């Protein structure tokens, strides 16, 4: 194949900025990377145990789990709730259980 028909690629060392990318784009990329790394370092609050008893089935009458009495949003969000938010959900459960009887 002739020289002019070959596709050539060049590698740019990480220490040099890409000439085709603006400084603003580099800063935005760095900010996104920093946010991803910060999210990865966040630890989930496990100080309040889940009320799950592994009887997971949503009751169509009131849209709560027949095992733990949480609704689907509370079940989904449990790992990311703060300890205070988890305690607030737990406080609602006894009344929900009584209303099922």
N, CA, C and O atoms as a Tinker XYZ file with bonds, in Angstrom:
   404  protein
     1  N      0.841000   -1.163000    0.000000    73     2
     2  CA     0.000000    0.000000    0.000000    64     1     3
     3  C      0.889000    1.229000    0.000000    63     2     4     5
     4  O      1.935000    1.237000    0.648000    81     3
     5  N      0.493000    2.251000   -0.706000    73     3     6
     6  CA     1.331000    3.444000   -0.803000    64     5     7
     7  C      1.246000    4.262000    0.476000    63     6     8     9
     8  O      0.300000    4.127000    1.252000    81     7
     9  N      2.233000    5.099000    0.683000    73     7    10
    10  CA     2.361000    5.909000    1.887000    64     9    11
    11  C      1.151000    6.815000    2.096000    63    10    12    13
    12  O      0.700000    6.967000    3.232000    81    11
    13  N      0.609000    7.425000    1.031000    73    11    14
    14  CA    -0.476000    8.386000    1.175000    64    13    15
    15  C     -1.825000    7.707000    1.458000    63    14    16    17
    16  O     -2.755000    8.386000    1.894000    81    15
    17  N     -1.963000    6.401000    1.228000    73    15    18
    18  CA    -3.224000    5.707000    1.471000    64    17    19
    19  C     -3.268000    5.032000    2.839000    63    18    20    21
    20  O     -4.326000    4.559000    3.254000    81    19
    21  N     -2.167000    4.980000    3.529000    73    19    22
    22  CA    -2.146000    4.364000    4.845000    64    21    23
    23  C     -2.715000    5.323000    5.883000    63    22    24    25
    24  O     -2.470000    6.529000    5.846000    81    23
    25  N     -3.462000    4.766000    6.788000    73    23    26
    26  CA    -3.972000    5.572000    7.891000    64    25    27
    27  C     -2.923000    5.585000    8.983000    63    26    28    29
    28  O     -2.471000    4.544000    9.458000    81    27
    29  N     -2.552000    6.788000    9.363000    73    27    30
    30  CA    -1.543000    6.928000   10.398000    64    29    31
    31  C     -2.209000    7.456000   11.661000    63    30    32    33
    32  O     -3.060000    8.344000   11.609000    81    31
    33  N     -1.811000    6.903000   12.778000    73    31    34
    34  CA    -2.285000    7.405000   14.057000    64    33    35
    35  C     -1.076000    7.841000   14.847000    63    34    36    37
    36  O      0.021000    7.303000   14.700000    81    35
    37  N     -1.300000    8.810000   15.671000    73    35    38
    38  CA    -0.208000    9.249000   16.527000    64    37    39
    39  C     -0.677000    9.209000   17.961000    63    38    40    41
    40  O     -1.843000    9.463000   18.262000    81    39
    41  N      0.215000    8.899000   18.805000    73    39    42
    42  CA    -0.118000    8.824000   20.213000    64    41    43
    43  C      0.412000   10.072000   20.891000    63    42    44    45
    44  O      1.547000   10.490000   20.662000    81    43
    45  N     -0.422000   10.654000   21.724000    73    43    46
    46  CA    -0.043000   11.864000   22.447000    64    45    47
    47  C      0.179000   11.472000   23.899000    63    46    48    49
    48  O     -0.721000   10.915000   24.528000    81    47
    49  N      1.352000   11.749000   24.440000    73    47    50
    50  CA     1.611000   11.414000   25.838000    64    49    51
    51  C      0.609000   12.108000   26.762000    63    50    52    53
    52  O      0.151000   13.213000   26.471000    81    51
    53  N      0.276000   11.461000   27.861000    73    51    54
    54  CA    -0.713000   11.998000   28.796000    64    53    55
    55  C     -0.279000   13.334000   29.377000    63    54    56    57
    56  O     -1.127000   14.124000   29.790000    81    55
    57  N      1.019000   13.606000   29.419000    73    55    58
    58  CA     1.499000   14.846000   30.010000    64    57    59
    59  C      1.279000   16.048000   29.097000    63    58    60    61
    60  O      1.302000   17.186000   29.564000    81    59
    61  N      1.068000   15.816000   27.824000    73    59    62
    62  CA     0.835000   16.921000   26.886000    64    61    63
    63  C     -0.650000   17.024000   26.588000    63    62    64    65
    64  O     -1.297000   15.998000   26.375000    81    63
    65  N     -1.212000   18.225000   26.566000    73    63    66
    66  CA    -2.630000   18.367000   26.243000    64    65    67
    67  C     -2.899000   18.020000   24.792000    63    66    68    69
    68  O     -2.045000   18.221000   23.929000    81    67
    69  N     -4.067000   17.507000   24.531000    73    67    70
    70  CA    -4.482000   17.180000   23.165000    64    69    71
    71  C     -4.714000   18.487000   22.425000    63    70    72    73
    72  O     -5.533000   19.294000   22.865000    81    71
    73  N     -4.017000   18.726000   21.311000    73    71    74
    74  CA    -4.163000   20.001000   20.608000    64    73    75
    75  C     -5.565000   20.204000   20.039000    63    74    76    77
    76  O     -5.942000   21.338000   19.745000    81    75
    77  N     -6.338000   19.146000   19.877000    73    75    78
    78  CA    -7.677000   19.276000   19.317000    64    77    79
    79  C     -8.752000   19.505000   20.367000    63    78    80    81
    80  O     -9.928000   19.619000   20.023000    81    79
    81  N     -8.373000   19.576000   21.654000    73    79    82
    82  CA    -9.341000   19.733000   22.729000    64    81    83
    83  C     -9.057000   21.034000   23.458000    63    82    84    85
    84  O     -7.913000   21.315000   23.815000    81    83
    85  N    -10.090000   21.823000   23.679000    73    83    86
    86  CA    -9.905000   23.102000   24.359000    64    85    87
    87  C     -9.611000   22.878000   25.835000    63    86    88    89
    88  O     -9.884000   21.812000   26.386000    81    87
    89  N     -9.053000   23.899000   26.459000    73    87    90
    90  CA    -8.733000   23.811000   27.883000    64    89    91
    91  C    -10.006000   23.647000   28.701000    63    90    92    93
    92  O     -9.999000   22.942000   29.710000    81    91
    93  N    -11.092000   24.278000   28.291000    73    91    94
    94  CA   -12.369000   24.159000   28.987000    64    93    95
    95  C    -12.886000   22.736000   28.973000    63    94    96    97
    96  O    -13.420000   22.255000   29.973000    81    95
    97  N    -12.731000   22.057000   27.842000    73    95    98
    98  CA   -13.174000   20.668000   27.741000    64    97    99
    99  C    -12.332000   19.772000   28.649000    63    98   100   101
   100  O    -12.853000   18.850000   29.277000    81    99
   101  N    -11.031000   20.047000   28.715000    73    99   102
   102  CA   -10.164000   19.280000   29.613000    64   101   103
   103  C    -10.578000   19.477000   31.066000    63   102   104   105
   104  O    -10.608000   18.524000   31.844000    81   103
   105  N    -10.896000   20.715000   31.427000    73   103   106
   106  CA   -11.319000   21.004000   32.798000    64   105   107
   107  C    -12.636000   20.314000   33.124000    63   106   108   109
   108  O    -12.799000   19.767000   34.215000    81   107
   109  N    -13.579000   20.338000   32.179000    73   107   110
   110  CA   -14.870000   19.678000   32.395000    64   109   111
   111  C    -14.681000   18.174000   32.544000    63   110   112   113
   112  O    -15.306000   17.557000   33.406000    81   111
   113  N    -13.830000   17.580000   31.721000    73   111   114
   114  CA   -13.554000   16.154000   31.812000    64   113   115
   115  C    -12.936000   15.827000   33.168000    63   114   116   117
   116  O    -13.289000   14.824000   33.788000    81   115
   117  N    -12.020000   16.665000   33.626000    73   115   118
   118  CA   -11.381000   16.440000   34.924000    64   117   119
   119  C    -12.400000   16.568000   36.056000    63   118   120   121
   120  O    -12.355000   15.809000   37.024000    81   119
   121  N    -13.315000   17.526000   35.934000    73   119   122
   122  CA   -14.351000   17.698000   36.957000    64   121   123
   123  C    -15.285000   16.494000   36.998000    63   122   124   125
   124  O    -15.652000   16.029000   38.077000    81   123
   125  N    -15.673000   15.984000   35.820000    73   123   126
   126  CA   -16.532000   14.786000   35.783000    64   125   127
   127  C    -15.819000   13.596000   36.402000    63   126   128   129
   128  O    -16.424000   12.825000   37.146000    81   127
   129  N    -14.543000   13.444000   36.100000    73   127   130
   130  CA   -13.758000   12.343000   36.655000    64   129   131
   131  C    -13.686000   12.462000   38.176000    63   130   132   133
   132  O    -13.813000   11.465000   38.887000    81   131
   133  N    -13.482000   13.685000   38.674000    73   131   134
   134  CA   -13.402000   13.900000   40.120000    64   133   135
   135  C    -14.738000   13.560000   40.794000    63   134   136   137
   136  O    -14.755000   12.970000   41.874000    81   135
   137  N    -15.861000   13.935000   40.155000    73   135   138
   138  CA   -17.176000   13.612000   40.722000    64   137   139
   139  C    -17.400000   12.103000   40.750000    63   138   140   141
   140  O    -17.935000   11.581000   41.728000    81   139
   141  N    -16.998000   11.389000   39.686000    73   139   142
   142  CA   -17.147000    9.925000   39.664000    64   141   143
   143  C    -16.319000    9.291000   40.766000    63   142   144   145
   144  O    -16.786000    8.374000   41.442000    81   143
   145  N    -15.108000    9.763000   40.952000    73   143   146
   146  CA   -14.247000    9.195000   41.993000    64   145   147
   147  C    -14.794000    9.476000   43.380000    63   146   148   149
   148  O    -14.710000    8.626000   44.267000    81   147
   149  N    -15.361000   10.678000   43.576000    73   147   150
   150  CA   -15.939000   11.017000   44.879000    64   149   151
   151  C    -17.142000   10.125000   45.178000    63   150   152   153
   152  O    -17.309000    9.661000   46.306000    81   151
   153  N    -17.985000    9.883000   44.163000    73   151   154
   154  CA   -19.140000    8.999000   44.365000    64   153   155
   155  C    -18.680000    7.592000   44.713000    63   154   156   157
   156  O    -19.288000    6.928000   45.552000    81   155
   157  N    -17.622000    7.142000   44.078000    73   155   158
   158  CA   -17.120000    5.791000   44.330000    64   157   159
   159  C    -16.588000    5.670000   45.761000    63   158   160   161
   160  O    -16.629000    4.589000   46.348000    81   159
   161  N    -16.093000    6.770000   46.318000    73   159   162
   162  CA   -15.541000    6.733000   47.677000    64   161   163
   163  C    -16.607000    6.855000   48.751000    63   162   164   165
   164  O    -16.352000    6.544000   49.915000    81   163
   165  N    -17.804000    7.306000   48.373000    73   163   166
   166  CA   -18.866000    7.436000   49.364000    64   165   167
   167  C    -19.174000    6.066000   49.957000    63   166   168   169
   168  O    -19.260000    5.060000   49.253000    81   167
   169  N    -19.332000    6.065000   51.248000    73   167   170
   170  CA   -19.683000    4.806000   51.891000    64   169   171
   171  C    -21.161000    4.829000   52.231000    63   170   172   173
   172  O    -21.700000    5.847000   52.665000    81   171
   173  N    -21.789000    3.719000   52.031000    73   171   174
   174  CA   -23.202000    3.612000   52.349000    64   173   175
   175  C    -23.368000    3.418000   53.842000    63   174   176   177
   176  O    -22.570000    2.738000   54.486000    81   175
   177  N    -24.417000    4.027000   54.387000    73   175   178
   178  CA   -24.687000    3.933000   55.819000    64   177   179
   179  C    -25.305000    2.573000   56.129000    63   178   180   181
   180  O    -26.398000    2.258000   55.660000    81   179
   181  N    -24.606000    1.782000   56.913000    73   179   182
   182  CA   -25.120000    0.455000   57.288000    64   181   183
   183  C    -25.415000    0.381000   58.786000    63   182   184   185
   184  O    -25.556000   -0.708000   59.341000    81   183
   185  N    -25.506000    1.536000   59.434000    73   183   186
   186  CA   -25.710000    1.548000   60.883000    64   185   187
   187  C    -27.124000    1.124000   61.281000    63   186   188   189
   188  O    -27.332000    0.664000   62.403000    81   187
   189  N    -28.088000    1.269000   60.388000    73   187   190
   190  CA   -29.466000    0.866000   60.680000    64   189   191
   191  C    -29.770000   -0.362000   59.836000    63   190   192   193
   192  O    -29.754000   -0.275000   58.608000    81   191
   193  N    -30.047000   -1.499000   60.456000    73   191   194
   194  CA   -30.282000   -2.720000   59.681000    64   193   195
   195  C    -31.594000   -2.663000   58.903000    63   194   196   197
   196  O    -32.554000   -2.015000   59.320000    81   195
   197  N    -31.614000   -3.340000   57.792000    73   195   198
   198  CA   -32.801000   -3.419000   56.953000    64   197   199
   199  C    -33.873000   -4.266000   57.637000    63   198   200   201
   200  O    -33.552000   -5.255000   58.296000    81   199
   201  N    -35.137000   -3.888000   57.485000    73   199   202
   202  CA   -36.215000   -4.698000   58.047000    64   201   203
   203  C    -36.576000   -5.904000   57.176000    63   202   204   205
   204  O    -37.506000   -6.643000   57.501000    81   203
   205  N    -35.870000   -6.103000   56.103000    73   203   206
   206  CA   -36.157000   -7.204000   55.176000    64   205   207
   207  C    -36.054000   -8.546000   55.894000    63   206   208   209
   208  O    -35.097000   -8.806000   56.623000    81   207
   209  N    -37.070000   -9.399000   55.672000    73   207   210
   210  CA   -37.058000  -10.748000   56.242000    64   209   211
   211  C    -37.053000  -11.799000   55.125000    63   210   212   213
   212  O    -37.396000  -12.960000   55.347000    81   211
   213  N    -36.667000  -11.377000   53.947000    73   211   214
   214  CA   -36.563000  -12.210000   52.734000    64   213   215
   215  C    -37.868000  -12.915000   52.369000    63   214   216   217
   216  O    -37.866000  -14.043000   51.875000    81   215
   217  N    -38.960000  -12.237000   52.618000    73   215   218
   218  CA   -40.270000  -12.666000   52.131000    64   217   219
   219  C    -40.724000  -11.522000   51.222000    63   218   220   221
   220  O    -41.612000  -10.747000   51.576000    81   219
   221  N    -40.115000  -11.432000   50.077000    73   219   222
   222  CA   -40.251000  -10.264000   49.221000    64   221   223
   223  C    -41.346000  -10.452000   48.172000    63   222   224   225
   224  O    -41.174000  -11.151000   47.174000    81   223
   225  N    -42.462000   -9.807000   48.437000    73   223   226
   226  CA   -43.572000   -9.834000   47.498000    64   225   227
   227  C    -44.421000   -8.595000   47.760000    63   226   228   229
   228  O    -44.793000   -8.320000   48.901000    81   227
   229  N    -44.722000   -7.853000   46.707000    73   227   230
   230  CA   -45.517000   -6.638000   46.851000    64   229   231
   231  C    -46.999000   -6.989000   46.876000    63   230   232   233
   232  O    -47.509000   -7.668000   45.985000    81   231
   233  N    -47.676000   -6.514000   47.911000    73   231   234
   234  CA   -49.124000   -6.706000   48.055000    64   233   235
   235  C    -49.827000   -5.690000   47.156000    63   234   236   237
   236  O    -49.654000   -4.487000   47.351000    81   235
   237  N    -50.614000   -6.140000   46.176000    73   235   238
   238  CA   -51.257000   -5.201000   45.251000    64   237   239
   239  C    -52.311000   -4.306000   45.920000    63   238   240   241
   240  O    -52.687000   -3.278000   45.357000    81   239
   241  N    -52.787000   -4.682000   47.106000    73   239   242
   242  CA   -53.800000   -3.872000   47.791000    64   241   243
   243  C    -53.229000   -2.545000   48.296000    63   242   244   245
   244  O    -53.891000   -1.510000   48.220000    81   243
   245  N    -52.009000   -2.583000   48.806000    73   243   246
   246  CA   -51.441000   -1.341000   49.351000    64   245   247
   247  C    -50.023000   -1.041000   48.829000    63   246   248   249
   248  O    -49.365000   -0.114000   49.302000    81   247
   249  N    -49.574000   -1.822000   47.868000    73   247   250
   250  CA   -48.254000   -1.615000   47.247000    64   249   251
   251  C    -47.102000   -1.612000   48.247000    63   250   252   253
   252  O    -46.142000   -0.859000   48.091000    81   251
   253  N    -47.198000   -2.449000   49.268000    73   251   254
   254  CA   -46.092000   -2.624000   50.196000    64   253   255
   255  C    -45.689000   -4.095000   50.216000    63   254   256   257
   256  O    -46.468000   -4.971000   49.842000    81   255
   257  N    -44.479000   -4.346000   50.652000    73   255   258
   258  CA   -43.965000   -5.711000   50.732000    64   257   259
   259  C    -44.696000   -6.460000   51.846000    63   258   260   261
   260  O    -44.882000   -5.924000   52.938000    81   259
   261  N    -45.108000   -7.697000   51.571000    73   259   262
   262  CA   -45.799000   -8.472000   52.605000    64   261   263
   263  C    -44.836000   -8.914000   53.704000    63   262   264   265
   264  O    -45.270000   -9.285000   54.795000    81   263
   265  N    -43.541000   -8.877000   53.429000    73   263   266
   266  CA   -42.547000   -9.277000   54.431000    64   265   267
   267  C    -42.136000   -8.144000   55.346000    63   266   268   269
   268  O    -42.180000   -8.289000   56.568000    81   267
   269  N    -41.740000   -7.021000   54.779000    73   267   270
   270  CA   -41.180000   -5.940000   55.599000    64   269   271
   271  C    -42.078000   -4.708000   55.690000    63   270   272   273
   272  O    -41.809000   -3.809000   56.486000    81   271
   273  N    -43.121000   -4.656000   54.901000    73   271   274
   274  CA   -44.099000   -3.550000   54.887000    64   273   275
   275  C    -43.573000   -2.250000   54.286000    63   274   276   277
   276  O    -44.219000   -1.210000   54.412000    81   275
   277  N    -42.417000   -2.293000   53.640000    73   275   278
   278  CA   -41.937000   -1.090000   52.955000    64   277   279
   279  C    -42.536000   -1.038000   51.554000    63   278   280   281
   280  O    -42.875000   -2.066000   50.969000    81   279
   281  N    -42.661000    0.196000   51.021000    73   279   282
   282  CA   -43.096000    0.310000   49.630000    64   281   283
   283  C    -41.875000    0.169000   48.724000    63   282   284   285
   284  O    -40.737000    0.159000   49.193000    81   283
   285  N    -42.123000    0.061000   47.449000    73   283   286
   286  CA   -41.028000   -0.229000   46.510000    64   285   287
   287  C    -39.967000    0.874000   46.503000    63   286   288   289
   288  O    -38.781000    0.589000   46.335000    81   287
   289  N    -40.385000    2.128000   46.683000    73   287   290
   290  CA   -39.410000    3.224000   46.724000    64   289   291
   291  C    -38.512000    3.122000   47.952000    63   290   292   293
   292  O    -37.308000    3.363000   47.869000    81   291
   293  N    -39.097000    2.766000   49.086000    73   291   294
   294  CA   -38.303000    2.619000   50.303000    64   293   295
   295  C    -37.335000    1.442000   50.190000    63   294   296   297
   296  O    -36.201000    1.515000   50.663000    81   295
   297  N    -37.786000    0.372000   49.569000    73   295   298
   298  CA   -36.908000   -0.791000   49.369000    64   297   299
   299  C    -35.752000   -0.415000   48.449000    63   298   300   301
   300  O    -34.591000   -0.708000   48.733000    81   299
   301  N    -36.094000    0.241000   47.337000    73   299   302
   302  CA   -35.067000    0.629000   46.357000    64   301   303
   303  C    -34.054000    1.594000   46.949000    63   302   304   305
   304  O    -32.853000    1.464000   46.709000    81   303
   305  N    -34.535000    2.569000   47.727000    73   303   306
   306  CA   -33.660000    3.624000   48.233000    64   305   307
   307  C    -32.934000    3.257000   49.528000    63   306   308   309
   308  O    -32.044000    3.991000   49.958000    81   307
   309  N    -33.292000    2.149000   50.150000    73   307   310
   310  CA   -32.711000    1.806000   51.453000    64   309   311
   311  C    -31.183000    1.915000   51.502000    63   310   312   313
   312  O    -30.658000    2.499000   52.450000    81   311
   313  N    -30.455000    1.385000   50.532000    73   311   314
   314  CA   -28.989000    1.459000   50.632000    64   313   315
   315  C    -28.429000    2.882000   50.617000    63   314   316   317
   316  O    -27.336000    3.113000   51.133000    81   315
   317  N    -29.144000    3.825000   50.045000    73   315   318
   318  CA   -28.606000    5.187000   49.933000    64   317   319
   319  C    -29.229000    6.157000   50.935000    63   318   320   321
   320  O    -28.849000    7.327000   50.972000    81   319
   321  N    -30.173000    5.694000   51.740000    73   319   322
   322  CA   -30.777000    6.567000   52.753000    64   321   323
   323  C    -29.803000    6.802000   53.901000    63   322   324   325
   324  O    -28.964000    5.957000   54.213000    81   323
   325  N    -29.934000    7.965000   54.515000    73   323   326
   326  CA   -29.135000    8.240000   55.716000    64   325   327
   327  C    -29.731000    7.449000   56.883000    63   326   328   329
   328  O    -30.830000    6.903000   56.779000    81   327
   329  N    -29.000000    7.395000   57.982000    73   327   330
   330  CA   -29.485000    6.674000   59.163000    64   329   331
   331  C    -30.800000    7.283000   59.661000    63   330   332   333
   332  O    -31.708000    6.545000   60.043000    81   331
   333  N    -30.916000    8.606000   59.664000    73   331   334
   334  CA   -32.149000    9.257000   60.108000    64   333   335
   335  C    -33.316000    8.927000   59.185000    63   334   336   337
   336  O    -34.432000    8.698000   59.651000    81   335
   337  N    -33.066000    8.901000   57.893000    73   335   338
   338  CA   -34.123000    8.555000   56.940000    64   337   339
   339  C    -34.566000    7.103000   57.120000    63   338   340   341
   340  O    -35.755000    6.798000   57.020000    81   339
   341  N    -33.626000    6.225000   57.381000    73   339   342
   342  CA   -33.970000    4.818000   57.619000    64   341   343
   343  C    -34.808000    4.668000   58.884000    63   342   344   345
   344  O    -35.777000    3.910000   58.904000    81   343
   345  N    -34.433000    5.395000   59.946000    73   343   346
   346  CA   -35.217000    5.338000   61.183000    64   345   347
   347  C    -36.632000    5.878000   60.963000    63   346   348   349
   348  O    -37.583000    5.378000   61.564000    81   347
   349  N    -36.777000    6.883000   60.118000    73   347   350
   350  CA   -38.109000    7.426000   59.811000    64   349   351
   351  C    -38.963000    6.377000   59.089000    63   350   352   353
   352  O    -40.156000    6.250000   59.364000    81   351
   353  N    -38.354000    5.632000   58.174000    73   351   354
   354  CA   -39.082000    4.556000   57.481000    64   353   355
   355  C    -39.464000    3.473000   58.488000    63   354   356   357
   356  O    -40.598000    2.995000   58.483000    81   355
   357  N    -38.535000    3.090000   59.341000    73   355   358
   358  CA   -38.814000    2.055000   60.342000    64   357   359
   359  C    -39.967000    2.457000   61.271000    63   358   360   361
   360  O    -40.747000    1.607000   61.701000    81   359
   361  N    -40.068000    3.746000   61.574000    73   359   362
   362  CA   -41.136000    4.224000   62.454000    64   361   363
   363  C    -42.519000    4.052000   61.815000    63   362   364   365
   364  O    -43.517000    3.940000   62.528000    81   363
   365  N    -42.585000    4.030000   60.498000    73   363   366
   366  CA   -43.861000    3.871000   59.790000    64   365   367
   367  C    -44.334000    2.418000   59.726000    63   366   368   369
   368  O    -45.525000    2.161000   59.548000    81   367
   369  N    -43.427000    1.489000   59.868000    73   367   370
   370  CA   -43.741000    0.082000   59.614000    64   369   371
   371  C    -44.728000   -0.555000   60.592000    63   370   372   373
   372  O    -45.589000   -1.308000   60.137000    81   371
   373  N    -44.666000   -0.307000   61.908000    73   371   374
   374  CA   -45.632000   -0.956000   62.807000    64   373   375
   375  C    -47.085000   -0.634000   62.436000    63   374   376   377
   376  O    -47.939000   -1.520000   62.446000    81   375
   377  N    -47.361000    0.617000   62.113000    73   375   378
   378  CA   -48.730000    0.992000   61.741000    64   377   379
   379  C    -49.152000    0.297000   60.441000    63   378   380   381
   380  O    -50.298000   -0.133000   60.312000    81   379
   381  N    -48.247000    0.188000   59.501000    73   379   382
   382  CA   -48.560000   -0.518000   58.248000    64   381   383
   383  C    -48.874000   -1.990000   58.512000    63   382   384   385
   384  O    -49.786000   -2.558000   57.911000    81   383
   385  N    -48.106000   -2.601000   59.419000    73   383   386
   386  CA   -48.329000   -4.013000   59.724000    64   385   387
   387  C    -49.685000   -4.227000   60.390000    63   386   388   389
   388  O    -50.381000   -5.199000   60.098000    81   387
   389  N    -50.053000   -3.312000   61.287000    73   387   390
   390  CA   -51.349000   -3.416000   61.972000    64   389   391
   391  C    -52.488000   -3.265000   60.971000    63   390   392   393
   392  O    -53.494000   -3.968000   61.065000    81   391
   393  N    -52.338000   -2.357000   60.019000    73   391   394
   394  CA   -53.417000   -2.128000   59.048000    64   393   395
   395  C    -53.603000   -3.318000   58.109000    63   394   396   397
   396  O    -54.645000   -3.425000   57.462000    81   395
   397  N    -52.626000   -4.206000   58.020000    73   395   398
   398  CA   -52.743000   -5.408000   57.157000    64   397   399
   399  C    -53.539000   -6.516000   57.823000    63   398   400   401
   400  O    -53.995000   -7.441000   57.152000    81   399
   401  N    -53.709000   -6.434000   59.121000    73   399   402
   402  CA   -54.399000   -7.508000   59.860000    64   401   403
   403  C    -55.882000   -7.438000   59.644000    63   402   404
   404  O    -56.624000   -8.258000   60.184000    81   403
